[in-house]
Amino acid sequence: MKTPRYLFASLLSSALLLSAASVHAQATRTWVSGVGDDVNPCSRTAPCKTFAGAISKTADKGEISVLDPGGFGTVTITKSITLNGTGTLASILAAGTNGVNVNDSAGASPNTIQVIIRDISINGANTGFDGIRYTSGLSLTVDHCWIHGFNGNGLNSDAIDVTKTASGNLKVISAYIENVAGDGVHIDTSAGAVVAMVDGTRILNCGSDGVEALRNVRLAVTHSQIFQIGSIGVNTSNFNDIVNLDDVLVAQCNSVGLRSNATCEIHASNSFILNNPTGLQPNGGQIISFQGNSLSGNTTPGAFSSTTPKQ
């Protein structure tokens, strides 16, 4: 029996609609808006409401842009993507949860995604757990973000928590981190190494450490301030960590400015370690001065393990 023409046309139309929906589902650039709706295709003229709604409609290595001011919800990222809030007020309210989870471990090729989070305010509302939690993925860049108010998990509430089981890369650029119960930046991996950079960043009012390198970390902190910290300003707390500081202020920590545990090293240049109960504490590790450091106003100054003259 021949298929009626109207039925053939209907089937063709349905196929075209499904194809169009598939294209929308994998757009390279999608949009969110404070007045959007997650049933939309997330186009500029029909934006979504939340990052979670838009991420399923954004292609791998694509970008979610913020169209106008709003709160766009917490999100778990499992593919390469950019969240871009440049040019407007883009925020995530993360009461009682994590703000952003970066974790591709459920995918076919874990530890491969590359994620950028740019110009977004992440607010824990005093009950959030971690601002950004990075557990699997090749690289994470946090660019011009404000992360604050994470206290819901006590001293385990960090602004940026990197806890991995493989190598990875972290870049924190011109961020503002404050009022968290745990660490400002916490970095750890049980295998491989995490190579990290913190540049132009202010870290203050953290209940535990400003920056903690736990295991297998290679970290550079430059042009940054670490101020009013509940415990230690910069802490290499376990093993096999190397931290390089250049043009860094570490001041008014409640315990120690810089501490380096066994098998770890901190290299400092052009930095200021001021007004801490203990300035330097080579706790079995080394704290090496390269040039131009100021150690002043600490109740117990401590001493550099060695001084390398300027070349």
C-alpha positions in Angstrom: 0.0 0.0 0.0 1.4 3.4 -0.9 2.0 5.9 1.8 -0.5 8.9 1.5 1.3 12.1 0.6 0.0 14.0 3.6 1.4 11.2 5.9 4.8 11.4 4.1 4.9 15.1 4.5 4.0 14.8 8.2 6.8 12.3 8.8 9.3 14.5 6.9 8.2 17.6 9.0 8.7 15.6 12.2 12.1 14.5 11.2 13.1 18.0 10.4 11.8 19.2 13.7 13.8 16.5 15.6 16.9 17.5 13.6 16.4 21.1 14.5 15.9 20.2 18.2 19.2 18.2 18.1 21.0 21.2 16.7 19.6 23.4 19.4 20.6 20.8 22.0 24.3 21.1 20.9 24.7 24.8 20.2 28.2 26.1 20.6 27.0 29.2 22.4 24.0 29.3 24.6 22.5 32.1 26.8 20.9 32.4 30.2 18.8 35.3 31.5 17.2 36.3 34.7 13.8 36.1 32.9 14.6 33.0 30.8 13.1 29.6 30.9 14.9 26.2 30.9 12.4 24.8 28.3 13.8 27.3 25.8 16.5 26.4 23.3 18.9 28.7 25.2 19.4 31.0 22.2 19.9 34.7 22.6 16.3 35.4 21.8 15.0 32.5 23.8 17.5 32.1 26.7 17.4 29.6 29.5 16.9 30.4 33.2 19.8 28.4 34.8 23.3 27.2 34.0 22.1 23.6 34.7 19.4 24.1 32.2 21.7 25.5 29.6 24.6 23.1 30.0 22.6 20.1 28.5 22.0 22.2 25.4 25.6 23.4 25.0 28.1 21.5 22.9 31.3 20.2 24.3 33.9 23.1 24.4 31.0 25.6 24.0 30.2 28.6 26.1 27.2 29.7 28.2 27.0 33.5 28.2 24.9 35.6 30.6 22.5 38.0 28.9 21.4 40.1 31.8 21.6 40.2 35.6 20.3 37.2 37.6 21.0 34.2 39.8 21.6 31.2 37.6 21.8 28.3 40.0 24.3 25.7 41.0 25.7 23.5 38.3 27.7 20.2 37.8 30.1 20.4 34.8 31.0 17.1 33.1 32.3 18.5 29.8 34.6 21.2 28.5 32.7 24.5 28.8 33.0 28.2 29.6 30.6 29.9 32.0 30.9 33.6 31.1 29.3 36.4 33.1 31.3 39.2 31.7 29.5 42.5 31.3 26.7 41.9 33.7 25.9 40.7 37.3 26.0 36.9 37.1 25.6 35.0 40.3 25.2 31.6 41.8 23.5 31.2 45.2 24.6 27.9 46.8 22.9 27.7 50.2 23.4 24.2 51.6 25.3 22.8 48.6 28.4 23.4 46.4 28.3 26.3 43.9 30.0 24.6 41.0 31.1 20.9 40.7 33.7 20.1 38.1 33.7 16.3 37.6 33.9 14.4 34.4 34.6 11.0 36.1 31.4 9.6 34.8 32.4 10.1 31.2 34.0 7.7 28.8 37.4 9.6 29.0 37.7 11.0 32.5 40.1 13.7 33.5 40.0 15.3 30.0 37.6 18.3 30.3 38.8 22.0 30.3 36.5 24.4 32.2 36.6 28.2 32.5 34.4 30.1 35.0 34.6 33.8 34.4 33.1 36.9 36.1 30.7 35.1 38.3 29.8 35.8 42.0 29.4 32.5 43.9 27.6 33.1 47.3 27.3 30.3 49.9 24.8 32.3 52.0 26.7 31.1 55.1 25.4 27.5 54.6 27.1 26.5 51.3 29.7 23.7 51.4 32.4 24.6 48.7 32.3 27.4 46.3 34.0 25.4 43.5 34.8 21.7 43.9 37.1 20.3 41.3 37.5 16.5 41.5 38.1 15.4 37.9 39.1 17.1 34.7 42.2 18.2 32.9 42.0 21.9 33.8 40.0 24.6 35.6 40.4 28.4 35.2 38.7 30.7 37.7 38.8 34.2 36.2 37.6 37.4 38.0 35.2 35.5 40.3 34.0 36.5 43.8 33.6 33.5 46.1 32.3 34.0 49.6 30.0 32.8 52.4 30.8 29.1 52.5 30.5 27.8 56.0 28.0 25.0 55.9 30.6 22.2 56.3 32.8 23.8 59.0 36.5 23.7 58.4 35.9 21.6 55.3 34.1 24.4 53.5 36.6 25.9 51.0 36.2 28.6 48.5 38.0 26.5 45.9 38.5 22.8 46.7 40.7 20.7 44.4 40.7 17.1 45.5 41.8 14.8 42.7 43.1 11.3 42.1 45.0 12.3 38.9 47.0 15.2 37.5 45.4 18.5 36.6 45.8 22.2 36.2 44.3 25.1 38.2 44.5 28.8 37.3 42.9 31.4 39.7 43.1 34.9 38.2 42.1 38.1 39.8 39.6 36.4 42.2 38.2 37.8 45.5 37.8 35.1 48.2 36.5 35.8 51.6 34.4 34.6 54.6 34.8 30.9 54.3 35.1 28.5 57.2 37.8 26.4 55.6 40.6 27.2 53.2 40.6 29.9 50.5 42.3 27.5 48.0 42.8 23.9 48.9 44.8 21.6 46.5 45.4 17.9 46.7 45.9 14.9 44.5 46.6 11.3 45.4 48.4 10.6 42.1 50.2 12.6 39.5 50.5 16.3 40.3 48.4 19.4 40.3 50.1 22.4 38.6 48.4 25.6 39.9 48.7 29.3 39.6 47.0 32.0 41.8 47.6 35.5 40.4 46.2 38.9 41.4 43.9 37.4 44.0 42.8 38.5 47.4 42.1 35.9 50.1 40.8 37.0 53.4 38.8 36.0 56.4 39.2 32.2 56.0 38.7 30.0 59.1 41.5 27.6 58.2 44.4 28.3 55.7 44.6 30.9 53.0 46.3 28.5 50.6 46.9 24.8 51.4 49.0 22.5 49.2 48.3 19.1 50.6 50.0 16.5 48.3 51.8 16.5 45.0 51.2 20.2 44.2 53.3 22.6 42.1 52.0 26.1 42.9 52.9 29.7 42.0 51.2 32.5 43.9 51.9 36.0 42.5 50.8 39.6 43.0 48.3 38.5 45.7 47.2 39.3 49.3 46.5 36.7 52.0 45.1 38.5 55.0 43.2 37.8 58.3 43.4 34.0 58.1 42.2 31.7 60.9 45.3 29.4 60.8 48.1 29.5 58.3 48.6 31.9 55.4 50.4 29.5 53.0 50.7 25.9 54.1 52.5 22.9 52.5 50.9 20.4 54.9 51.8 16.9 53.7 54.4 15.9 51.1 56.0 16.5 47.8 54.8 20.1 47.4 56.7 23.1 45.9 55.2 26.6 46.3 56.7 29.7 44.7 55.7 33.1 46.0 56.4 36.4 44.3 55.0 39.8 45.4 52.7 38.2 48.0 51.5 39.8 51.3 50.8 37.3 54.1 49.6 39.2 57.1 47.6 38.8 60.3 47.2 35.1 60.3 46.1 33.6 63.6 48.9 31.0 63.6 51.7 31.0 61.0 52.5 33.1 57.9 54.4 30.4 55.9 54.7 26.7 57.0 56.6 24.0 55.1 56.3 20.4 56.2 58.8 17.6 55.5 59.6 16.9 51.8 58.1 20.3 50.9 59.5 23.6 49.8 58.4 27.2 49.8 60.4 29.7 47.6 59.7 33.4 48.3 60.8 36.5 46.6 59.6 40.2 46.9 57.1 39.1 49.5 55.9 40.5 52.9 55.3 38.3 55.9 53.9 40.6 58.5 52.1 40.7 61.9 51.6 36.9 62.4 52.2 35.0 65.7 54.9 33.0 63.8 56.3 34.4 60.6 58.1 31.4 59.2 57.9 27.8 60.3 60.0 25.2 58.4 58.3 22.3 60.0 60.7 19.7 58.6 60.6 21.3 55.1 62.3 24.3 53.6 61.4 28.0 53.2 64.0 29.6 50.9 64.4 33.3 50.4 65.4 34.4 46.9 65.4 38.2 47.1 63.5 41.2 48.4 61.5 39.6 51.2 60.3 41.5 54.3 59.8 39.7 57.6 58.4 42.2 60.2 56.0 42.5 63.1 55.7 38.8 63.8 55.7 37.7 67.4 58.1 34.9 66.6 59.8 35.8 63.3 61.2 32.4 62.5 64.0 32.1 59.9 64.5 31.2 56.3 66.0 27.8 55.8 68.5 29.4 53.3 68.9 32.6 51.3 69.8 32.5 47.6 71.4 35.7 46.5 70.0 37.6 43.5 71.7 36.5 40.3 
